[in-house]
Amino acid sequence: MTLGNFGVLEGFAFIDEEKALITNKLITVGIDEETRPLIEKACQKLLVTRDYIPTMDHVSEKKRLLLFPPFLADVLIFNVAYNCNGIMGLGEKIVGGPYTADDTELLETLLINLAVTLKNVRSTLALKSAFREVNSLNRAKSKVINHLSHELKTPISLLTTALAILRKPLSEIPETKWIRTYERAERSLTRLSSIQRGVEDIMQDRAFPHHRILSALFQECTDMIEALTTEQAGDGIVVEKIQKRIDELYRPEEQASESLDLGQFLRETMRRVDSHIGHRKLDLRIHAATSNEIFIPGRILSSILFGLVKNAIENTPDGGRIDISAKDTENGAIVTVHDFGTGIVARHRKYLFEGFYPTQDTDGYSTKKPFDFNAGGKGTDLMRMKIFSERYHFKIDMTSSRCQHIPNSSDTCPGEIIQCAHCSKPADCHGSGETIFNIIFPADE
């Protein structure tokens, strides 16, 4: 188009960028193949010698004649984006006349349009590249998580069994010498098992070939195994235990929805929680006034309610307050867990439901007993809840404000209000930080 506007038979366009998104750097018209390398070399040399590339600049006649073949009558440098510049060169007019001021103005207008087009092309290519990379990373992440979930199952099972067997010989030694170490190992193993189950829930779309294959193989060998175990152990009950263990490890859990009384379910959940928090000093205020029934698997609802209350307790110092309620709304029912604890730092809030994202600094993390203050989560519970919300059609939202006395994630709370230098009474703490989770169950249509 440009050559036609000026009545020119020869010309070129050259693009130079630090990270190449546009692969073909030199486009020529009417120029033989032998001259192309000379033009490309001249373009590179011209751009290297320029510390600053303006929006557009005509190359001086002296420099043009020094670098480019004589038949190129006009050469311009133009900028496309950061670290991306272009050069356009035009040959002599067919009529032999010089380039006028009007020609220069038209050429600059055309080059501005070209620069805008190239900007759009680069942006599109960059977005496509980023999208492909994100998709690739997501697929890889899913495969890794799925594989780890499966690989963790067997060693966790073996370690659980080994720990139980180990307790018997240890009982012959004074308990004071081993019980604390044993309990730490038991807690860590329980945490690993919980992580594995959480990941399994998140990766719900995976296939379950393991139970079917192992059960089939086991059934084929049942007679031989029973004969051998009876010969060695004196009875055949071992066969049943092996089958039961295969079922525990590899049978996919049924997730059949059921009609549940939300208020009653919440009260039962709180009774379970009470059995775990005897060592904590908290003001738990429970109000379950809903008469609504919701349709969801019992295990899922139990996991959600228990997990939210546990999260609130672990983020509230002793002497703190937690309000837990279930009530009817015009469009269904809502469960609210409102803790007056440390709150969540603003930059962490948007990542809470993405999984494997703890809200405390890694350096400050330590494995404590569940329900201890600042026990530290593994980062999967809220992601599971978000996935459950999409699968079982309820909504979950969260608001939080960080305690003003510990604004950063690296700042620590003493864990007990009476030890806080900023609080003279519990009410001082209750007004400083908070986190509110709402679970909204819509009415059946």
N, C-alpha and C positions, 0 to 999 in steps of 0.2 A: 504493500500500500504506500509506504513511504517513497520507494523508488519511483512509483507511478506518479505521485504528486509532484515530484521534482524533475521528471523526465530523465531518470538515471538508470543505467543498465547494471551497475556494479555497486555492491555494498555489503556490510557485515554488521552483526550484533554480537557482542561478547559479554558474558556474565561471569563474574568472579565472586565467589563466596567462601567463607572460612569452612563452613560445614555444608557440603553440597547437597541441596535438595533438588535443584534442577540439574539433571545429569549432562545434557548437551550444552557445553559452555560456549561454543562458537557456531553461529549460523551465517552462511555466506550465500550470496546470489551473484552469479556472473563472474565468480573468481575461481581460477583453476586450482586444482588440488595441490600443486607445487607451492603456491603462494599462501595457502592456509596456515602452514606452520610458522611462516614469517610474521603473519598478522597476529597469531596467537602469542608468539614470543614478544612482539612489540606491545601488545595490550598488557601483558603481565609486567613488563618492564616499566610501562607508564604508570600503572597502579602502585607498584612497589615504591616508586619515587615520590608518591604523594602522601604526605602526612595526614592530610584532611581532604575528604571527598565532599564537595558541596552538593547541593541538590542537582545542579547542572553547571557545566563549565566547558567552553569551547577550547580545544587544544590550540596553542599558538602555532602559527605557520612554521616557525623555525623547528619546533619540536616535532610537528607532524611530518615534515620532510626528513627529519633526522631518523625517525623511527619507522614510518610506514612507507609502503610503495608510493611512487609519485602520482599514480592514477587516482588515489583517494584525495578528493578536494576538500572534504570537511570531516573532522573527527570531534565528537563530543563525549565527555564523561558525565554520567548521571548516577545518582544514588538510589538504590532500591530499599535497603534496610541496613540495620547495623551489621557490619562485616559482609555486606553484599553490595557490589557496585557493578555498573555496566558501562560499555563503550559502544557507540554506534559510529560507523564510518560510511560515507557516501562518495561514490565516484563522481567524475565530471558529468555535467549535463550534456545531453545529446546535442543540443543546439550550440554548445560551447560557451555560453554566457556564464558569468560569475554568480555566486550565491548572493542574493540581495538581503536587505534588512527584513523584508516581508518573508523571504524564504527561511531566514533564521528564526523568526517568530513562530512560523508554522511548524518548523522542525522541533522547536522546544515544546510546543503544545503536544505534538505527537509523542515526544519522549516522556512527557508527564503521564500521558495515558498508558504508555508502555510500562512505566515504573509502577503505576497503580495495579495494572494487570499482573505484573510479576509478583507484587506484594500478595495479591490474592492467591496466586498459584502456590507461593511458598507457604502461606498460612494453611491452605487446604492440604498440602503434602505433609506439613508438620503435624496437623491434627490427625490425619490418617495414620501416620507413623506412630504417634502417641497412642492412638486407639488400639492399633495392632499390638503394641507393646503391653498395654494394660490387659488386653484380653489374654495374651500369652502368659503374663505373670499370674493372672487369676486362675487360669487352667492349671498352671504348675503348682500354685498354692493349694488348690483343691486336691490335686493328686497327692501332694506331700502330706497334707493333713489327714486325708483318708487313709493313706498308707501307714502313717504313724499311729492312728487310732487302732488299726488292726494289729500292728506289730506290738503295741503296748499291752494288748489283752492277755496274751499268754504269759509273758514274764511277770506281770502284776499278779496273775492268778498263782503262779508258782511261788512268788515271794510271799504271798498271803499264806499259802499252805506251809511254806518253810518256816515262817515266823510262828505259826501256831504249833508246829512240831517242836520248834526250838524251846518253847516255853516249858515243856515237860522236863527236860534235863536241867534247865535253869532253876526250876523250883526246888532243886536239892541244894542250891546255893542261897545264902541269905539274900532276901529280896532287896535290901538296901543297896546291894552292890550292882544290881543290874536293871531294876525296874524302871528308872528314869530314862536310861538309854533305850530300853525296849519300847517304852511308850512313845518316845520321839520317833523311833523307826516305824511304829504302828501308825502314828499320825501322818507321817510323810507318805506312807503307803496308801493310806485312806485318801489323802489329797491327790495322789497320782491316779487312783482309781476314779475319783470324782472328775478329774480332768478328762480321762478317757471316756467316761460316760457322757460328759458334756460335749466333747468333740463328736461322739457318735450321734448325738441328737442333732447337732448342727449339720452333719453330713448325711441327713436322713434320706437323700435321694440315691444313695449308693445301692448296689446289689448285695444280696446276702447269699452267696453260693456256698459259703463255708459250712453252715449247719447241714445243708442237704447232702453235701459230699461226704463230710465226716460221719454223719449218721448212716448213710448208705454203706460206707466201708465198714463201719462198726457192726452193722447188722449182718454183713457177710461173714464176719469173724466171731460172732457171738458165741457159737457153740464151742469153738476152740478156746476162746478166752475163758468161758465159764468152766470148762474142764480143767484148764491150767490153774485158775484161781482156786477152784475147789480142792485140787490136789495140793496146792501150796498153802492156802489159807484155811481150808476146811469148810468153806461155804461159798455159795454163788452170789452173795449180795454185792460183791465188788462190781459185777457187770452192771447192776442197776445204778451204782454210784458213778461209774464211768459215763453211762448214758446221761445221767442227770447233769454231770459236769459239762458235757458237750452242749446240752440244752442251755445251761446257764451262760456259757461263753459265746455261743454262736447262733442261738435261735433269735430271729428278729422279734422284738417286742411288739405285741399288738397294741394299737393306739385307738381302740374303739371309743367314740364319744359316748357320753352318758349324761342324763339329766341330773344336775347337782344343785343342792340348796347352798347358795353362795354364803349366806350368813353362817349357817351351821358348819360349813367347810372351813371358814375363816376361824371360827372358835376352836375347832379341832386342831387346826394348824398351830394356833397360839398355845394350845396345851402341849403340843410337841415341842414348841420353842421353849416353853417354861422349863422343860426337863433338861435343857442345855445351858441355861443362863443363871444357875444358882450362884455362881461366883461373881456375877455382875450386879451393880447397884444402879438400876434404871427405873424411871417412871414411865411404865407402859400404860397407855390409855387406849382401851379397846371399845369400839362402838360398832356392833354388827346389827344394823336395824333393817337390813334388806330382807324382803320376802321373795325376791326373784330367784328363779331357777335358771341356770345357764347350761348350755349343751357343749361339753368339752370332756376329753379323757381325764379321769380323776388323777392319774399320775402327773399329767401336765399341769393341772391346776395346783396340785400340791407343790410341785417344783417351783412354780411361779411365786406363790404366796410365801412359801418357806424361804425362797431365795431373796425376795425383796425385804422381808423382815430381818433376815440374817444380815443382809447388807447394811440396813439401817442401824442395827445393833453394833456392828463392827466399826461404824463411823461415828458413834456417839459415845462421849466419855462418861465414866461413872458419875452419877448424879444428874445425868442428862435426861431428856424427855423424848418419847416417841409416841405419836398419835397414829393409831391404825383403825381404819373405819371401812365399813361397807354399807352403802345406802342405795336406795332406788332413785332413778332419774326418770325424766319424761320418756327417754328413748332406751331404757334398759337399766343397767346397774353399774356402779363404779366402786372400785376398791382404791383407797388412798393410804399410802404409807409415808408419813411425814415425820422425819427426824430432825431434831434441833441439834445437829452435830457439827462436824467440822466443815461440811459443805465441799463442793468440788470446784477446783480452779477453772476459770472460764475457758482456757485453751484446751482443757481435757473434755469438756462436756460433749462437744460434737462428735467425739470418737467413742463414746461409751458403748454404743450399740454395735460397734464394728468388730468386736472380739479381740481377745489377747491384748487388751490395752489396759494395764493397771494404772490407777490414778495417783500412785505414789512413786517417788523416785526409786530406781532399782537399788541404789546404794543403801536406801533406808528400809529395804524390804527384808522381812524375816518371817519364817514359818512359825506361826503361833497356833494355839488351839482355836478351832472354830468358835465364833462368837466373842473372842477376845477383842478388846479395842484395837483398831488398826491391824487386824489379823492379816489383811492383804489378800485380795482376790486373785484368781488366776486369769480373769479377764474374759471368761466364756459365758458366765451366767446371763448377763444382760443380752448378749448376742443370741443365746438360745431363746430368751423371752421374745426378742424381736422376730425371730423366725417363727416361733409358735404363734405370734400375733397374726402373721400373714397366713399361716396355715389354718388357724381356727377362728379367724375373722373377729378379733378384738383389737383394741388400740392400746398402745402404751406410750406415755409421755413423761417427761422429767423436767423439773426446774430446780435450780440450785443457786445458792449464794455462799461464797466462801467466808469463813470466819475472818473478820476484819483484823484480828490479831495474828493470824498466820496466813497471810495472803498468797504465799508461794507454796508450790507442791513440796519443796524441800523443808519448809517450816513444819515444826512438830508441835502437837498438842500433848500436854503431860498425861492425858488419859483419865484424869479425874478433876472435876470442877474445883474441888477444895484446894488443889495444888496449883491452880492457874493464878498467876499474879494479876490478871486483868479482871477476875471475877470475885466479888465479895459474897455472892449468893447465886444459886442455880439460875434464877431468872436472868442474870447478866449474861450467862452463856446462851440461854434459850433465844435471846434476841440478837445473837451475833452471827450465827451461821445456820443454814438449814438445807435440806434436800427433800423434795416432794416427788414421789412416783404415783402416777394415776394409771390404773388398769380399767379401761372402759369396755364393758360387755354390752353390745347393742341388743335390743329386744328382737326376738325372732319375728321375721316378717310373715 
